[in-house]
């Protein structure tokens, strides 16, 4: 049962970081690339790859900190 809660917490943290990344950077990315380039899938693909990468890294950091502070046990 603990593993389920740990995975749920990690998933929620990941989704929060993806949302924050999107909310903070989507406007700047659209302005930088322009409307025409933003509609091409390689541009958006690289944007979302970056979002997933940074969110994954920050999720791992937060999970390690939570374990270090004895908030989570896994």
Number of C-alpha atoms within 10 A of each C-alpha: 5 10 10 9 12 15 12 12 15 17 14 13 19 21 16 14 20 22 14 14 17 15 11 11 13 13 10 11 15 16 10 11 13 11 10 8 13 17 12 10 10 11 14 16 12 11 17 15 11 14 18 17 13 16 21 19 13 16 22 15 12 15 20 13 13 13 13 11 10 10 9 15 12 10
